[in-house]
């Protein structure tokens, strides 16, 4: 049960991050950030169904004190909604039913079967860690509050990826830097690498997209999370994607 909760939390973080935690790169930093944001700003709201496969070698003590041996596989079915800059909802149906909602500075995790609801103040979390919460959508102005940003190009051709590197302004024990690889044709992030304060890789993600009504939206996210206790491989596939369908604000209501 404990393992399921850990895996569910990581998958939730990835979903929220993919739906919102995006900043861009460019010919100059500001220029290409504007190009990426121009695609993002076309999305007023978005709905998608998700199929997530998690393969984990992370060892977690069991009730008897033993640890899981060998890779563990789990498949999750879910749905996600997003609207504007600060509203996101993720509903996971299996193996456990759970709903997570972010609305402004609040985040709620709900057990629909019991009605139990846990509400967290994201502003306090930001203040405590010195980093943005994983559910916060990140435009250029917001990113500059937390990160020193620089931009480079991976090659000499016009189609070479741009790389935005962000290093936290405030020291913390978790994150040393993040590298975002930007497709210069679609103007979307296609790779994200995160490093700890000792420059060890702690996660890597690759994203692919599809064009819906002239807007590039996520189609698949494949991530690997690396921890001292083992590795976790997460693949999220998005289907039945609907853009700008007019999602009601009631979907994001937090008590």
N, C-alpha and C positions, 0 to 999 in steps of 0.2 A: 504494500500500500504506500509506504514511504517513497519507494522508487518511482511509482507512478506519479506522485505529487511533484517530485523533483523534475522528471521528464516533462510533465505538463507545464511547469513553470518556465522551463527553457524554451519549449515550443511557443508558448504564449509570448515570451519576449521577442522571439524571432518574427512572429506574425505582426506584433505591434511595431517592431523596428522596421520591417519591410514596408508596412503601410504608411509609416510616417517619418522615420528618422532618415531624411534624405537631404543632403546639401550638395551643390554642384561644383563643377570646376570649369576653367575656361582658358581662352587665349590669354586673357588676363583673368585673374581670379573672379573679379566682379562680372566680367563679360559673360563667361560661360556659366557661372551660377545663374545669371539671368536667363540663359538659354534653357537650362534644366528646369528652372522654376516656371518658365513659360509653359512647359508640358504639364507640370504638376498643377498649375493654376487652372488648367482646363478641367480638372477633376473636381467637381463640386461635391459629389458623393460617389461611393462605389460599394457594390455588393459582390461577394464571390463565395463559392463553396470550396472547401479545402479538403485535401486528402494528404495526411502527413504520415510519413514512415520514419520511425526512430530506431536506430540500431546503436546500442550502448554497451560499452565494455567497462563502464564505471562501476566499481565495486562498492556496494552499500551493505552495511551489516544487517543481517536478518534478525528475527526475533530470538533465535538461538545463539546469536553472536557470530554466526558464520557469515561469509560473504558470497555474493552471487559470482559464479564462475562462468566464463565464456560470454560471448555477446548476447544481449537480450534485445528482442525485436518487438516493437509495438506499432500498431496502426491506429491513427486517430482520424475521425471524420468530424468536420465542423463547418461553420459558416462565419463570415466576417463582414462587418459594415464599417464604413468610415464616412465622415462628413466634415467639411470645412477643415480648419486648422487644429481643432482640439477635441474631436469626437470620434471615438473608436469603440467597436464592440466585437468581441470574439466569443462564439459559442462552440464548445466542444461537446460532442455527443458520446464518444467512446474513447477509451474504456470507461471514463467517468464523465458524468454530465456536469459541466461547469460553464459559467458565463463570466466574462470579464469586461468591464465597461470603463472607459476613461472619458471624462467630460470636464474640460478646463483643468483645474488643479486637483480634481478628485479622481480616484480610481476605486472601483468596487469589484470585488470577487464574490460571486454568488453561487450557492449550491441550490439549483432549482428544485431538487427533490426534498430538501429540508427547509428551504426558505432562509437559510443562514446567509448573512451578508457581512462581508468585511470591507470597511471603507478606509482608504489611506489618503493622506494629504500629500500630494506629490511635491508641493512647494517645500515642505519640511524635509522630504527625502533629498531634494536638490541641495538644500542648505547643509544637510548632514554630510553628503558625499562630495560636494563641490563639482558634481557632474550632473548632466541632465538625466532625468528618469528615462528608461528605455521606451516609454510610451509617448514621450513628448515629440511633437513634430518640430523639425528643426530647419528654419530658414536661415539665410545668411546673417541677418541681424542677431538672431538668437544664438547661432553657432559662435559668433565672435565674443559672446559673453563668457563662454566656457573654454574655447579653443584658440590657440594660435594657428592660423591656417596658412599653408603655402601650396603652390601648384607647380607641377613639372609635367613633362611629356615623356611617355615610355619609349618613343622612337622618333625618327626624323620624318616620317611620312605623314600626310594630312590625316590619315585614318588611324594614327597611333593613339592609344588611350592617353587621356589626361589623368594625372594622379593628384588628388588633393590629400595632403597630409595634415592631420589635426593633432596637436599636442595640448593636453590640458593646461590651462593657465594656473590652476591651483593643484598643488601636489596631492596625490592620493595613493593609496596602497594597491590599487586595482589596475588602472589603465595608464599605459605609457604613451601610446600613440595609436591612431587609426589611419589607414590608407584606403581611399576610395578611388577605384578605377572607373573612369567615365567614358562611355562610348561617344565619339565625336560626331556620329551620324544621327543616332536616336536621342542623344543627350540624356542618357539615363545611367545610373551606377550599375555596373555589371560584375564588379568584384569588390569585396570589402575585407580588409585584413585588420585584426585587432591584436595589439601587443601589450604585454604587461610592462611594469616599470623597469624590468631587467632586459627588455627587448626580446622576450620569448613570445612566440606566436601562441595566442590563446583561442583564436577563432578565425575561420576563413569562410567566406560565403561567395557563391557565384549565382547570379540571377539572369534569367531570360525573360523576354517580354513578348506580348502580342499587341497588335494594333486593334483597338476597339473604337469605332467612330472617330478615327483620326487621332487617337490618344494612345500612347504607349503605356500599357499597364502590366503588372507582374503576371507571369505565366508559371514560373517555377523558381524556387529558391533552394539551393543545395548548400548546406552549412556543415562544418565540422567544428565541434567545440573540444578544446584540449584542456584537461585538468590533471593535477597530480594523481588523481584516483583512476584515470582512464580517459577514453575518448567517447564522444557522442556524435553520431552521424545523423543529420536531420534533412529530409527532403520534403518540401511542401509544394504540392501541385494545386493550381487554382483553376477552377472551371465555372461555367455558367456565370461569367463575369458581366455585370451590368453597371454602366457608367451614367451618372446624371439622371437617375430614374426618379429622383425626388423623395429620398428617404426621410421619413417623419422624425422629428426630434425626440419623439417618445421612445424610440429605440435606445436612446442614450441616457434615459432618465436614471438618476441616482437619488435614492431617498435622502 
